[in-house]
Amino acid sequence: MHQPLPKVGIELWRSDAIVLFDWLMSVDLNTVPITHPAEKQALMDLLTRLETETDVPGVTQEQIDAARAEVAHDMGW
């Protein structure tokens, strides 16, 4: 019988979670550069956690746009 895998807790700024969720829902992970298949799986695991453990999937396009603006605010791009 398998032992449960160790977990870490992480808090995300809500806007970061919204931006990441929106990106993960729209990106083709087969085109994202990876060096090991586990990297793709970790991104899928993150998407699943955001989808099932938060209210982020219910955000509107207006909220996504606002979150993008907040996250990018001090980037200087």
Residue pairs with C-beta under 8 A, 6 or more apart in sequence:
12 20
13 71
14 56
14 67
15 66
15 67
15 68
15 70
15 71
16 67
16 71
17 50
17 54
17 56
18 56
18 59
18 63
18 64
18 67
19 64
19 67
19 68
19 71
20 46
20 50
21 47
21 50
21 51
21 54
21 56
21 57
22 59
22 64
22 67
24 43
24 46
24 47
24 50
25 47
29 40
29 43
29 44
32 40
32 43
34 40
50 56
50 57
51 57
59 67
